[in-house]
Structures are given as structure tokens and as C-alpha cells.
Amino acid sequence: MVDPFEPLRLAIHSALAVRRIPREGQVWLAISGGADSMALLEAVGTMQGRFGVLHVDHGLHPDSADIKDFVEAAAQRLGLPFKHHTLRGLQHSETRREQGLEAAARSARYAWMAQAVGKGAAVLTAHHADDQRETRLLHLLRGSRPEAMAAMQPWTEDWGFALGRPFLDLPKSALHAAMLASGSGWKEDPTNLQPDFLRNRLRHELIPLLDSIRPGWASGLERMGHLASEWRHHTEGLHTKLGTHTNTLPISLLEQAPSPTHFLGIWGQTFGFGVAQATELVDLARPDTEVGRRRCSESHCVVRERDALVAHPVEVDKERGPRSWSPLEGAESGTISTPEGMLTWRIETPGDGFSPDSGDGTADLNLDAAHWPLTLRPWAEGDRIAPLGMKGSQSVSDILTQRKVPAAQRPEHWVVHNNAGQLLWLVGHRIDRRAALSLPLERPQHQRVLRLRWDPLR
């Protein structure tokens, strides 16, 4: 007589061999008490190796404590170590409100497992081919990224430990048949029948309907999953070309992707952009998008540069407001700090042979143009200055562009203006000719100069 557990044992052996887990290596089993996970437990019960049992009581129904006792008794019968955890307040947790109950339960469950088994440990679950089919349908209904159609992988390390799913090629019927033949019992979680959960409705309503409309439809979904895996591998291959500079995505590399939207979805998720926001990044990458445009997530802003998209962390900085000052009585110097640098000001009386400092970091201005108080502030759209040595005026934006200041760094630049609002200095770049010194100085010993010096922090 054929042992119905033999296909299960072979699948487990194969999964452990792929992961190169030695026979003496500790392997934990995630056991809920249902037929599928109990089939996993009963299968390893006749295998050699170091196995242990993990069980999580989600506290979502009154019989959950009885199920925990049932699983513990089964582990003791097989002589396997047992660890369990009871989740508290899952229904009212912040994660539950943000993600939904199923996702919150999964996150809490795997977070505890990570603590219970430690980094680098191996945990097996009883997910099977029917679960894989449901997962693909869920991704299809949610409009997930194409690679999500690959669904669950045989091994992942998303939770800080090696999570294996040896039964992904086996149908649920194989696991159920093994349990029936063994005469072993199981306890189903009553929440698996509740229509409140989308997966349950797929399982009990949509899938039977699809089976009646088109038998064998799931094989087409599986082919889509394999194609999605190939697509994902190709796109990830392009992603590796970014090297260590993953925050900079050259437009030329994006053009090589089979789907720019897909590529940007993968690239953008590192910087807090969800699937729905990938189209915003696509807009930034279009040939006609102006340099400097940006799209922001909660953690990063992606800025369009001339030939690339560049992601920058969002820095919440409350110290970038205007700083106004006037010399205190008897004081002729001082300093003003900003997140980007320090401005030092000094009123001087130049001597004979004086010549202004021509460096970008210094501005020698006619004190008569100061019209106190002066204000140091970040530049704003619409700001204009009459640059020394030129006719007419220019916008600050154009000057920064001409000086090839990267678009992402432009908001970090400052201007100094007097109490009439006239810009005196685009800090580090241009002096307004109306505030500049008239050279050569006449009677320099009687002329006063306002010297501004900028020392950037980076």
C-alpha cells in the first residue's frame, strides 16, 4: 500500500536539500492546527532530523486556546519541542486599522516567530498549490505589480529567518488525503469560514464558480506566474547595474526595461513609493519633464535631474525660516547659522589698496545699500537679482540653472535682502550690482564695507 505521506516527506526532503540544511540542523514547523499544517507535522513525525513546533494563538475566537492545547499535545506525542505565543489586542491594533485583520495577524505572527527562532533559523509552513492559486487571484484583483503574480516563493527571508514552503507543488487534496488515511485529527480555525475575509470568499465562492465555468483555468494563472518571475528576474538584473548608487536611476537604464512602470515600481518601493505611485515616477522620467520637478513619499523625494531620477531623504527641518538682523549698538560683526551653512557678517573700513574678495563665498557690499534690517532666507520662485557685470536682471532660478546646480540642491540656497526687499546677494553665486562697491574706492579710509562670508556645512 502506498504511504500517502510519502509525497509530503519527499517534498520536505527536497526543500531542505535546496536550502542545504543538514540533518542535524534545527527546523521549526509553523502549525496552526488545521488539516494542512497538521499534515506537515505528521509527515515530519516519521522523519529523522531536529524539528520543533511553533504555534500562535491570534485570540480571534473563543476556541483558540483549545486549538493551542491540541497542537501542543500533538507535538508532545511526537516528542518535538513546542513554543507558542498568544497575541493580545489584535482586533484594535494600529496595524489592523491600517492593513486589515489578515495582514495584521500575519505581520504579528511572523514577527513573533523571528524572535522565537532567531536570525538565520529555518521555519516551514504548509502552504500548498491551492493557496498559491488563491494568492495569485488576490494579486490580480488588487492590481499588484506584475512580479507579484509569481506569488509565494519556495524560500524567502523577508522576516529575518528562512521561511520554507515545501508543499507549493502539492494540491490541498494530497495533504487532506494523507490526514484521512492516517486517522489523525485536526482542528480548523472557524475564521477560515467567515465571509468577512477576501481570501475566504475567493476560496468558497469565486474559485468554485471558475471551476464550473472553465475547468483547468488555474494552469493559465500558473503560466502567468512563471512569466512574471522571468520578467522580475530581468528587471532585477537591470536594477543591479545601479551598483551602490541605488538612489540615482539613469534615464538611459530605465529605457532598457521591458516596462518602465514595472521597473520604477521596484526601484521606488525602496524610497517609500507604493504601486499606485509608480505612474508619478513615470511622469518624472518623460523626455519633456522639466529639470527640478519632484514627487515625494513620506520618506523620500525623487527629483528629476537632466539625465536621471535622484531620490533624497525627506528632512523635516523647522530651522529654514528667514533670519533678520541689525547690528546691535557697538557691534560690527556677527554670525547667523542655517542648516546648510553659516553666514558671517562684518562692517569694515578698508585701507589703501583695498580690493574686494572675488571668491563665491564672500560678498563685499556697499554699506549704504544695507538698509537694515537685513534678512537671510531660502530663495523663492519669483526672486530676481541684477547681477554685477551684467545688464538687466535675472531670476535666481535661471542663475542656479546656468551654474549647473543640481535640481535637488537648489532649494538649499539662500539670499540676502534689505528691508526694501531688494536682493543684495544670491549666497555663493551673484552680488546685486546696485549693492556692489564702486571701484576704485574714493577715500577708502572713510568708506564703510559690509563683508558677508558664507561657510557651507557640506
C-alpha positions in Angstrom: 0.0 0.0 0.0 1.3 3.4 -0.9 2.0 5.6 2.0 0.0 8.9 1.5 2.6 10.8 3.5 5.5 9.8 1.1 4.9 12.7 -1.3 4.9 15.1 1.6 8.2 13.7 3.0 9.8 13.9 -0.4 8.8 17.5 -0.7 10.2 18.3 2.7 13.5 16.5 2.0 13.8 18.4 -1.3 13.1 21.8 0.3 15.7 21.2 3.0 18.2 20.0 0.4 17.7 23.1 -1.7 18.4 25.2 1.3 21.3 23.0 2.3 20.0 22.4 5.8 21.9 19.5 7.3 20.0 16.7 9.0 21.2 17.9 12.4 20.1 21.4 11.7 17.1 22.8 13.7 14.0 23.2 11.6 10.8 24.7 13.1 7.2 24.0 11.9 4.5 26.7 11.9 1.5 24.7 13.0 -2.0 26.3 13.2 -3.8 23.0 14.0 -5.7 22.9 10.7 -5.5 19.9 8.3 -2.8 21.4 6.1 -0.4 22.2 8.9 -1.1 19.0 10.8 -0.2 17.1 7.6 3.2 18.9 7.8 3.5 17.9 11.4 2.5 14.3 10.9 4.9 14.0 7.9 8.0 15.0 9.8 6.9 12.8 12.7 8.4 9.8 10.8 11.5 11.7 9.5 14.9 11.9 11.0 16.1 15.4 12.0 15.7 18.2 14.6 12.2 19.6 14.3 10.2 21.8 16.6 6.7 23.3 16.6 5.6 26.9 16.7 2.0 27.9 17.3 0.4 31.3 17.5 -3.0 31.9 19.2 -4.4 35.0 17.5 -7.1 35.4 20.1 -9.8 35.9 17.5 -12.3 33.3 18.5 -13.3 31.5 21.8 -11.8 28.1 20.8 -8.3 29.4 20.1 -7.0 28.2 23.5 -8.3 24.7 22.8 -6.6 24.6 19.5 -3.3 25.6 21.2 -3.7 22.7 23.6 -4.4 20.3 20.7 -1.3 21.4 18.8 0.9 21.1 22.0 -0.4 17.6 22.7 0.4 16.6 19.1 3.9 17.9 19.5 4.4 16.1 22.8 3.1 12.9 21.2 5.8 13.1 18.5 8.5 14.2 21.0 9.0 17.6 19.5 9.8 20.9 21.3 6.9 23.3 21.4 6.8 27.1 21.5 3.6 29.2 21.5 2.5 32.8 21.7 -0.8 34.5 22.3 -1.5 37.8 20.5 -3.2 40.5 22.5 -5.4 43.3 21.2 -5.0 42.3 17.5 -8.5 43.5 16.7 -7.8 47.0 17.9 -4.1 47.4 16.9 -2.9 50.2 14.7 -1.6 47.7 12.2 -5.1 46.1 12.0 -6.6 49.5 11.2 -4.0 50.3 8.6 -3.6 46.9 6.9 -6.7 44.9 7.7 -7.0 42.0 10.1 -5.5 39.3 7.9 -2.4 41.3 7.2 -2.1 42.4 10.8 -2.3 38.8 12.0 0.4 37.7 9.5 2.7 40.5 10.5 2.3 39.8 14.2 2.7 36.1 13.7 5.9 36.3 11.7 7.3 39.0 14.0 7.0 36.7 17.0 8.5 33.8 15.0 11.5 35.8 14.2 12.0 36.4 17.9 11.3 32.8 18.9 13.7 31.1 16.4 16.4 33.8 16.0 18.1 35.1 12.9 19.2 32.6 10.3 16.8 29.8 11.6 14.5 27.8 9.3 10.7 27.6 9.6 8.5 25.5 7.3 4.8 26.3 6.6 2.2 24.1 4.9 1.2 26.5 2.1 0.2 24.4 -0.9 -0.7 24.8 -4.6 -4.3 25.8 -3.8 -3.0 28.6 -1.5 -0.7 29.7 -4.4 -3.7 29.8 -6.7 -5.6 32.0 -4.2 -2.7 34.3 -3.7 -2.4 34.9 -7.5 -6.1 35.7 -7.7 -5.8 38.1 -4.8 -2.9 39.9 -6.6 -4.9 40.0 -9.8 -7.9 41.6 -8.1 -5.7 44.1 -6.2 -3.9 45.2 -9.3 -0.5 44.4 -7.8 2.8 44.8 -9.7 3.3 42.1 -12.4 6.0 40.3 -10.4 3.5 39.7 -7.6 1.9 37.1 -9.9 4.8 34.9 -9.1 3.2 34.7 -5.7 4.8 32.7 -2.9 8.4 31.6 -3.3 9.7 28.2 -2.0 12.1 30.1 0.3 12.2 33.7 1.5 14.0 35.6 4.2 11.5 38.6 4.3 11.0 38.2 8.1 14.6 37.8 9.2 14.7 34.0 9.0 14.5 31.3 6.3 10.8 30.6 5.6 10.3 27.5 3.5 7.1 26.3 1.8 7.8 22.7 0.7 4.2 21.9 -0.5 3.7 24.6 -3.1 3.6 21.9 -5.9 1.2 19.7 -4.0 -2.6 20.2 -4.1 -4.6 20.5 -0.9 -6.2 17.2 -1.7 -2.9 15.4 -1.3 -2.5 16.8 2.2 -6.1 16.1 3.1 -5.9 12.5 1.8 -2.8 11.8 3.9 -4.6 13.0 7.0 -7.7 11.0 6.4 -5.7 7.8 5.7 -3.7 8.3 8.9 -6.8 8.7 11.1 -5.2 11.7 12.7 -7.4 14.6 13.7 -7.1 18.4 13.2 -8.9 21.5 14.3 -9.9 24.1 11.8 -9.9 27.8 12.7 -13.5 28.9 12.4 -12.4 32.2 11.0 -11.5 30.3 7.8 -15.2 30.2 7.0 -16.0 33.8 7.7 -17.0 35.7 4.5 -15.5 38.9 6.0 -12.1 38.0 4.6 -11.5 38.3 0.9 -9.4 35.1 0.7 -12.3 33.1 2.2 -14.7 34.5 -0.4 -12.3 33.5 -3.1 -11.9 30.1 -1.7 -15.6 29.3 -1.1 -17.3 31.4 -3.8 -15.2 32.6 -6.7 -12.9 29.5 -7.2 -15.8 27.0 -7.3 -17.5 29.3 -9.8 -14.4 29.5 -12.0 -14.0 25.7 -11.8 -17.5 25.3 -13.1 -17.1 27.9 -15.9 -13.6 26.8 -17.1 -12.1 23.7 -15.6 -8.3 23.9 -15.6 -8.2 27.7 -15.5 -5.6 27.7 -12.8 -2.9 26.3 -15.1 -3.1 29.5 -17.1 -2.7 31.5 -13.9 0.3 29.4 -13.1 1.9 30.2 -16.5 1.3 33.9 -15.8 3.2 33.4 -12.6 6.2 31.8 -14.3 6.3 34.6 -16.9 6.1 37.2 -14.0 9.1 35.5 -12.4 11.1 35.8 -15.6 10.1 39.4 -16.0 11.0 40.1 -12.4 14.5 38.5 -12.8 15.2 40.5 -15.9 14.2 43.8 -14.3 16.2 43.0 -11.1 19.2 42.3 -13.4 18.9 45.9 -14.7 18.5 47.1 -11.1 21.8 45.6 -10.1 23.5 47.8 -12.7 22.9 50.7 -10.4 25.6 49.3 -8.1 26.0 51.1 -4.8 24.4 54.3 -6.1 20.8 52.9 -5.9 19.3 56.4 -5.2 20.3 57.5 -8.8 18.4 56.0 -11.7 19.8 57.0 -15.1 17.0 57.6 -17.7 19.0 55.6 -20.2 18.8 52.5 -18.0 15.1 52.9 -17.5 14.7 52.9 -21.2 16.1 49.4 -21.3 13.4 48.0 -19.1 10.6 45.9 -20.6 8.2 48.1 -18.6 9.3 51.4 -17.2 6.4 51.4 -14.8 7.3 48.0 -13.5 11.0 49.0 -13.1 10.0 52.2 -11.3 7.7 50.2 -9.1 10.6 48.0 -7.9 13.0 50.9 -7.7 10.6 53.3 -6.0 9.5 50.9 -3.2 12.9 51.3 -1.6 12.1 55.0 -1.2 8.5 54.6 0.1 6.6 54.7 -3.2 3.7 52.3 -3.5 2.4 50.6 -6.6 -0.1 53.3 -7.3 2.6 56.0 -7.2 4.8 54.3 -9.9 2.9 56.3 -12.6 4.0 59.5 -10.9 7.6 58.4 -11.2 7.0 57.5 -14.9 5.8 61.1 -15.5 9.0 62.4 -13.9 11.1 60.3 -16.3 9.4 61.5 -19.5 11.7 63.3 -22.0 9.7 66.6 -21.7 9.7 66.8 -17.9 11.5 69.9 -16.7 14.5 69.5 -14.5 13.8 70.1 -10.9 10.3 68.6 -10.8 9.8 66.2 -7.9 7.5 63.6 -6.4 7.6 62.8 -2.7 6.7 59.9 -0.5 6.7 60.1 3.3 10.4 59.3 3.4 11.9 60.5 0.2 11.6 63.0 -2.7 12.6 61.8 -6.2 13.9 64.8 -8.2 14.2 64.9 -12.0 17.8 65.8 -13.0 18.9 66.3 -16.6 19.7 62.6 -17.2 18.4 60.8 -14.1 16.0 60.5 -11.3 17.6 61.0 -7.9 16.0 60.0 -4.6 16.7 62.1 -1.5 15.6 61.5 2.1 13.0 63.9 3.3 14.5 66.1 6.0 11.9 67.7 8.3 13.7 70.9 9.1 11.9 73.6 11.0 15.0 75.9 11.0 14.9 77.1 7.4 12.8 80.2 8.2 14.1 83.8 7.5 16.7 85.3 9.8 16.6 89.1 10.1 19.2 91.1 11.9 20.6 94.6 12.6 23.9 95.5 14.2 23.5 95.9 17.9 24.8 99.2 19.4 28.6 99.0 19.2 28.6 95.6 17.4 30.1 95.4 13.9 30.2 91.7 13.3 28.2 88.5 13.9 27.2 85.1 12.7 23.9 83.5 11.5 23.5 79.7 11.4 21.4 77.7 9.0 21.0 74.0 8.3 23.2 74.5 5.1 25.9 76.7 6.4 27.0 79.8 8.5 26.9 83.4 7.4 29.4 85.7 9.0 29.0 89.5 8.6 31.4 92.3 9.4 31.4 96.0 8.9 34.9 97.1 7.9 36.8 100.3 6.9 39.1 99.3 4.1 42.6 100.7 3.8 44.5 102.0 0.8 44.9 99.4 -2.0 41.7 97.6 -1.0 40.2 95.1 -3.5 37.1 93.1 -2.9 37.3 89.3 -2.3 36.3 87.7 -5.6 35.5 84.3 -4.2 32.0 82.9 -4.5 31.8 82.5 -0.7 32.3 86.2 0.0 30.3 89.3 -0.9 31.8 92.8 -0.3 28.8 95.2 -0.3 28.3 99.0 -0.1 27.1 99.5 3.5 24.9 102.4 2.3 22.8 99.8 0.4 22.3 97.7 3.6 19.1 99.5 4.8 18.8 97.5 8.0 17.5 95.1 9.0 18.9 92.6 6.5 17.3 89.2 6.0 18.8 85.8 5.2 16.2 83.4 3.8 15.8 80.5 1.3 15.3 81.8 -2.2 11.8 81.6 -3.6 10.2 81.4 -7.0 10.0 84.9 -8.5 13.2 86.2 -6.8 15.3 88.3 -9.2 18.7 89.9 -8.9 20.6 92.4 -11.0 24.0 90.6 -11.3 27.2 92.6 -11.1 28.8 92.9 -14.5 25.5 92.3 -16.4 22.7 94.4 -17.7 19.1 93.9 -16.6 18.0 91.3 -14.1 17.9 87.5 -13.9 15.8 85.1 -11.9 17.5 83.2 -9.2 16.2 80.0 -10.8 17.9 80.8 -14.1 21.2 81.6 -12.3 21.2 78.3 -10.4 20.5 76.5 -13.7 23.3 78.3 -15.5 25.7 77.5 -12.7 24.7 73.8 -13.1 23.4 73.5 -9.5 21.7 70.1 -9.3 17.9 70.5 -9.1 17.7 68.6 -5.8 20.2 71.1 -4.2 18.5 74.3 -5.4 16.1 74.6 -2.5 19.1 74.6 -0.2 20.3 78.0 -1.5 19.8 81.3 0.3 19.6 85.0 -0.5 20.2 88.2 1.5 17.9 91.2 1.0 17.4 94.5 2.7 14.4 96.0 4.4 13.0 97.1 1.0 13.1 93.6 -0.3 16.0 94.2 -2.7 18.2 91.2 -3.1 21.8 92.0 -2.3 23.4 88.6 -2.7 22.5 85.2 -4.0 24.6 83.5 -1.5 27.6 81.8 -3.0 26.8 83.0 -6.6 25.9 86.6 -7.5 26.1 90.1 -6.0 23.5 92.6 -7.0 25.3 95.4 -8.8 23.2 98.1 -7.0 24.7 97.0 -3.7 28.2 96.4 -5.1 31.1 98.7 -4.3 32.1 101.4 -6.8 35.7 100.8 -7.7 38.2 102.2 -7.3 37.1 103.3 -3.9 37.3 107.1 -3.3 38.8 107.9 0.1 38.6 104.3 1.2 39.5 105.3 4.8 36.1 107.0 5.0 34.0 104.3 3.2 32.4 101.5 5.0 32.1 98.0 3.6 29.7 95.2 4.6 31.6 91.9 4.2 29.5 88.8 4.1 31.1 85.4 4.2 29.4 82.0 3.7 30.8 78.8 5.1 28.8 75.8 3.9 28.4 72.8 6.2 29.0 70.3 3.4 
